[in-house]
């Protein structure tokens, strides 16, 4: 008998394309049939982006760990008696108290907690039939109990489910069950959502809807570095995207969606500022002469933005003509 497990949607913060914001984490099936945005539609979308916003300076310090130690105790671990209780593994600080693991990511001050006996473990009977609404409610209650939100505001974003099934070789799977529910809550700042691999809390619910783990990537903000003084125009952003891709808009690539949000990087990346970005969901290739490819391209949104966000593309090397 063969047992298989698969998720219904990608877990944050895993992102397979060149640059992905949270709204771009869709699978290949859901990408089929996506309509493109013509210039008029993009202009209308751009107008909706012009709201008050700021560029924030990130507090890069890891110490003091008082708030982290308090979180450790709230999720059921014993208070570390001394600093040596933490194991240093490169950029990570890890605390192991069986069956629990607690990890602090120093570049971002992100935290991760896992109950190793229950997180995504199939006990052979669990079948979580939570609606999205029920999952959001349970996740928010657990996050509030652990005081994961702190002074930040988070809103429901997505629910993912991990399925398992078994089958005899050559037969269709049967007895499909849900053994784990992952609930993604996205950070809000100035009423604006977040893009990138950070700016979220992910809560994992296992048997009976109980908490089996969580991740929090929400950097501490030190202060407003400066308000956004103005927003970059659509034409400016399209021109930068054309230069980066080496392709013309509506000829070499089309825009399927456009979003604006604060950018927060992943847990192992250092970040000095949190600032607004534009994200273009781009489709390349015509599906005939060239295979279709999808990526998401991010650029600074403020005219006084701190950038560039992406390194310049590799130069195209050409072989010089040889004289006969």
C-alpha positions in Angstrom: 0.0 0.0 0.0 1.2 3.5 -0.9 0.5 6.5 1.2 0.9 10.0 -0.2 0.6 13.5 1.1 0.1 16.8 -0.8 -1.0 20.4 0.0 -3.9 22.2 -1.5 -1.9 25.4 -1.9 1.7 26.4 -1.5 2.8 27.2 2.0 4.1 30.6 2.8 6.9 31.6 2.6 7.9 29.2 -0.2 7.9 30.9 -3.6 9.1 29.3 -6.8 9.3 32.1 -9.3 11.9 34.8 -9.8 10.4 37.3 -7.3 7.1 36.6 -5.7 4.9 38.6 -3.5 2.2 37.0 -1.5 -0.6 37.7 -3.9 1.5 35.9 -6.6 1.7 32.6 -4.9 -0.7 30.8 -7.1 -0.2 27.4 -8.6 0.0 26.7 -12.3 -3.6 25.5 -12.5 -5.0 28.8 -11.1 -2.8 30.8 -13.4 -4.5 29.3 -16.5 -7.0 31.7 -18.1 -5.8 34.8 -16.3 -6.7 37.9 -18.2 -4.1 40.6 -19.1 -4.4 44.2 -18.1 -4.4 46.7 -20.9 -3.0 50.2 -20.5 -6.3 51.7 -19.4 -6.8 49.1 -16.8 -3.3 49.6 -15.5 -3.9 53.4 -15.3 -7.0 52.8 -13.2 -5.2 50.4 -10.9 -2.3 52.9 -10.5 -4.7 55.6 -9.3 -5.9 53.3 -6.5 -2.3 53.1 -5.2 -1.9 56.8 -4.3 -2.5 56.7 -0.6 -0.5 58.0 2.4 2.5 55.8 3.2 5.9 55.9 4.7 9.4 54.5 4.4 10.3 52.9 7.8 13.7 52.2 9.3 14.1 48.6 10.6 15.5 48.0 14.1 18.3 45.4 13.3 19.1 44.5 16.9 18.5 41.0 18.2 19.0 41.7 21.9 17.3 42.0 24.3 15.5 38.6 24.1 13.0 39.4 26.8 10.0 39.3 24.4 11.3 36.1 22.8 11.8 34.4 26.1 8.3 35.4 27.1 6.9 33.8 23.9 8.9 30.7 24.6 7.2 30.3 28.0 3.7 31.1 26.6 3.9 28.2 24.1 4.8 25.7 26.8 8.6 25.6 27.0 10.6 26.1 30.2 12.3 29.5 30.5 16.0 29.1 29.4 18.1 29.2 32.6 21.0 30.8 30.8 22.3 31.9 27.4 24.0 28.5 26.9 20.6 26.9 26.6 20.4 28.3 23.1 22.3 26.4 20.3 24.0 28.7 17.7 23.7 27.3 14.2 25.0 30.0 11.8 22.4 32.8 11.7 20.0 30.7 13.9 19.5 30.5 17.6 17.7 27.2 18.5 16.1 26.0 21.7 15.3 22.3 21.9 13.0 20.9 24.6 11.5 17.7 23.4 9.1 17.5 21.7 9.4 21.2 21.0 11.7 23.2 18.8 12.0 27.0 18.9 14.1 28.9 16.4 15.1 32.6 16.3 16.4 33.9 12.9 18.8 36.6 13.7 18.9 38.4 10.3 15.2 39.2 10.6 14.3 38.3 14.2 11.7 35.9 12.9 10.6 33.1 15.1 9.5 29.5 14.4 7.9 27.0 16.9 7.2 23.4 16.1 5.7 20.5 18.1 7.8 17.7 16.5 5.4 15.0 17.6 2.4 16.5 16.0 3.3 19.0 13.3 2.3 17.5 9.9 2.3 14.1 11.5 -0.4 11.6 10.4 -1.8 9.7 13.4 -3.9 7.6 11.1 -7.3 9.0 12.1 -7.2 12.8 12.0 -9.4 14.4 9.3 -9.7 18.2 9.9 -12.9 19.5 8.3 -12.5 23.1 9.2 -14.0 25.8 6.9 -11.8 28.7 6.1 -13.7 30.9 8.5 -13.3 28.3 11.3 -9.6 28.0 10.5 -9.1 31.8 10.6 -10.9 32.0 13.9 -8.9 29.2 15.5 -5.6 30.6 14.2 -6.3 34.1 15.5 -7.3 32.8 18.9 -4.1 30.8 19.2 -2.0 33.8 18.0 -3.6 36.1 20.4 -3.1 33.6 23.3 0.6 33.5 22.4 0.7 37.3 22.0 2.2 36.8 18.5 0.8 40.0 17.1 2.4 42.4 19.5 1.7 45.9 18.4 1.3 44.9 14.8 -2.0 44.3 13.0 -2.6 41.1 10.9 -5.6 40.1 8.8 -6.7 36.7 7.3 -5.1 35.9 4.0 -5.2 32.2 3.0 -5.8 28.7 4.3 -3.9 25.7 3.1 -4.5 22.1 3.8 -2.3 19.0 3.9 -4.0 15.9 2.5 -3.1 12.3 2.9 -4.5 9.2 1.2 -3.5 5.6 0.6 -4.0 3.2 -2.3 -2.8 -0.1 -3.6 -0.3 0.1 -6.4 -2.1 0.9 -9.7 -5.4 1.9 -8.0 -6.9 5.3 -7.3 -6.3 6.8 -3.8 -9.1 6.5 -1.3 -9.8 7.7 2.2 -8.5 11.2 1.6 -8.0 13.1 4.9 -6.8 16.5 6.0 -4.1 16.2 8.7 -2.9 19.7 8.9 -4.2 23.2 8.2 -1.9 26.2 7.7 -3.4 29.6 8.2 -1.6 32.6 6.8 -2.2 36.0 8.4 -0.7 39.0 6.6 0.7 42.1 8.3 -1.0 45.5 7.8 0.8 48.9 8.1 -0.9 52.3 7.3 -3.8 50.2 6.1 -1.6 48.7 3.4 -0.8 45.0 3.0 2.6 43.3 2.5 4.4 41.8 -0.4 7.4 39.4 -0.3 8.2 36.4 1.9 7.9 38.3 5.2 5.2 40.3 6.8 3.2 37.4 7.9 2.2 34.9 10.7 1.6 31.3 9.7 -0.3 29.2 12.2 -0.4 25.4 11.9 -3.4 23.5 13.3 -3.3 19.7 13.7 -5.4 17.0 15.4 -8.6 18.5 16.9 -7.6 21.9 15.6 -4.9 22.3 18.2 -1.8 24.4 17.6 1.2 22.4 16.3 3.5 25.2 15.2 3.8 28.7 13.9 6.1 31.1 12.1 6.3 34.9 12.5 8.3 37.1 10.1 7.5 40.7 11.1 10.6 42.9 11.6 10.6 45.5 14.4 10.2 49.1 13.1 12.5 51.7 14.7 11.0 54.9 13.2 9.6 56.6 10.2 12.7 57.3 8.0 10.6 59.7 5.8 7.1 59.9 4.4 6.5 58.9 0.8 6.8 62.2 -1.1 5.2 60.9 -4.3 4.4 57.9 -6.3 6.3 56.7 -9.4 4.2 56.8 -12.6 3.0 53.8 -14.5 5.1 54.7 -17.6 8.2 55.0 -15.4 7.7 51.6 -13.9 7.0 49.9 -17.3 10.1 51.5 -18.7 12.2 50.1 -15.9 10.6 46.7 -16.3 11.4 46.8 -20.0 15.0 47.7 -19.3 15.3 44.9 -16.8 13.8 42.2 -18.9 15.2 43.5 -22.2 11.7 43.1 -23.7 9.0 45.5 -24.8 5.6 45.7 -23.0 2.8 44.1 -25.0 5.3 42.6 -27.3 7.8 40.6 -25.2 5.7 40.5 -22.1 2.2 41.3 -20.8 1.0 42.3 -17.3 -1.6 40.1 -15.7 -1.9 41.9 -12.4 -0.4 44.9 -10.6 -0.3 45.4 -6.8 1.2 47.8 -4.3 2.3 46.9 -0.8 5.1 47.2 1.8 8.0 44.8 1.0 9.3 42.5 3.7 12.0 40.0 2.9 12.3 36.4 4.2 13.6 35.3 7.6 17.2 34.8 6.5 17.6 38.1 4.7 18.8 41.3 6.3 16.7 44.4 5.6 17.3 48.0 6.5 14.0 49.7 5.4 10.4 48.7 4.9 9.0 50.6 2.0 6.2 50.4 -0.6 6.8 48.5 -3.8 4.9 47.9 -7.0 4.6 44.3 -8.1 3.8 43.4 -11.7 2.6 39.8 -12.4 4.2 39.3 -15.8 3.7 36.6 -18.5 6.5 36.1 -21.0 6.3 34.1 -24.2 3.4 33.5 -26.5 2.9 29.8 -25.7 3.7 28.9 -29.4 7.1 30.0 -30.6 8.2 30.4 -27.0 6.8 28.6 -24.0 4.9 30.8 -21.5 6.7 31.7 -18.3 5.4 33.7 -15.4 7.3 35.8 -12.9 6.6 38.7 -10.6 8.8 41.9 -10.9 9.1 44.3 -8.0 10.2 47.9 -8.1 10.3 50.7 -5.6 7.0 52.6 -5.6 7.9 55.9 -4.0 9.8 58.6 -5.9 12.0 58.9 -2.8 12.3 55.1 -2.5 15.4 53.3 -1.4 16.7 51.0 -4.2 17.1 49.3 -6.5 15.4 46.2 -5.1 16.9 43.8 -7.6 20.4 43.4 -8.9 21.0 44.3 -12.5 20.4 41.5 -15.0 23.5 39.6 -16.3 24.9 41.3 -19.4 24.2 39.6 -22.7 27.6 38.4 -24.1 28.0 38.4 -27.8 30.8 36.9 -29.9 32.6 39.5 -32.0 32.6 39.0 -35.7 35.8 37.5 -37.0 37.5 38.9 -40.1 38.2 36.4 -42.8 
